[in-house]
Amino acid sequence: MDREERQRIVDTICEEWDNSKGMLESDTLYERLIKDWDHELHRDALLAFLDELEEHNLISQIRYLGKRRIHTVDPDLWEEPLHY
């Protein structure tokens, strides 16, 4: 996944978070990305990137049945583009 794709996922997380009432499902995020992108996104790649964001303390998530539920998004995610 290249930097542009990663930033696009972050932007979509931030947009969806406003409507999520504190819980954002990975399936909801995936469906939105598939709808908005003009190329294929693999679900496993999305989940791996969510794990990476968690490792960098930018989100907190609960893992269940091969899915993720984001329950915290660090305000820094909105402020600056990804630098890794």
C-alpha positions in Angstrom: 0.0 0.0 0.0 1.5 3.3 -1.0 1.5 6.6 0.9 -1.4 8.0 -1.0 -3.6 5.0 -0.3 -2.7 5.1 3.4 -3.5 8.8 3.6 -6.8 8.2 1.8 -7.7 5.6 4.5 -6.8 8.0 7.3 -8.9 10.8 5.7 -11.8 8.4 5.4 -11.4 7.3 9.0 -11.6 11.0 10.1 -14.6 11.7 7.9 -16.5 8.6 9.1 -15.5 9.1 12.8 -17.6 12.3 12.9 -20.7 10.2 12.2 -19.7 7.1 14.2 -20.8 8.0 17.7 -17.5 6.7 19.1 -17.4 3.3 17.4 -16.3 2.8 13.8 -16.6 -0.7 12.3 -13.9 -1.9 9.9 -16.7 -3.2 7.6 -18.2 0.3 7.4 -14.8 1.8 6.6 -14.1 -0.8 4.0 -17.4 -0.3 2.2 -16.9 3.4 2.1 -13.4 3.0 0.7 -14.6 0.5 -2.0 -17.4 2.9 -2.9 -15.0 5.9 -3.2 -11.9 4.2 -4.8 -11.6 3.4 -8.4 -9.4 0.4 -7.7 -9.5 -2.8 -5.6 -8.7 -2.6 -1.9 -8.0 -5.9 -0.1 -9.7 -6.2 3.3 -6.6 -7.8 4.8 -4.5 -4.7 3.7 -7.0 -2.4 5.4 -6.9 -4.5 8.6 -3.1 -4.6 8.6 -3.0 -0.8 8.2 -5.4 -0.3 11.1 -3.1 -2.4 13.2 -0.2 -0.2 12.1 -2.1 2.9 13.1 -2.8 1.3 16.5 0.9 0.5 16.9 1.6 4.3 16.4 -1.1 5.1 19.0 -3.2 6.9 16.5 -6.3 4.7 17.0 -7.5 2.2 19.5 -9.4 -0.8 18.3 -11.1 -4.0 19.4 -10.4 -7.1 17.3 -13.3 -9.6 16.8 -14.1 -12.3 14.3 -11.5 -11.0 11.8 -12.8 -7.5 12.0 -11.9 -4.3 13.9 -14.0 -1.8 15.9 -12.2 1.5 16.2 -13.2 3.1 19.5 -10.6 5.9 19.9 -9.0 8.2 17.3 -6.1 10.4 18.3 -6.7 14.1 17.3 -3.3 14.1 15.7 -4.7 11.9 13.0 -6.7 14.9 11.8 -3.9 17.4 12.2 -1.1 16.2 10.1 -0.5 13.9 7.1 1.1 10.5 7.8 4.9 10.6 7.9 5.7 6.9 7.7 
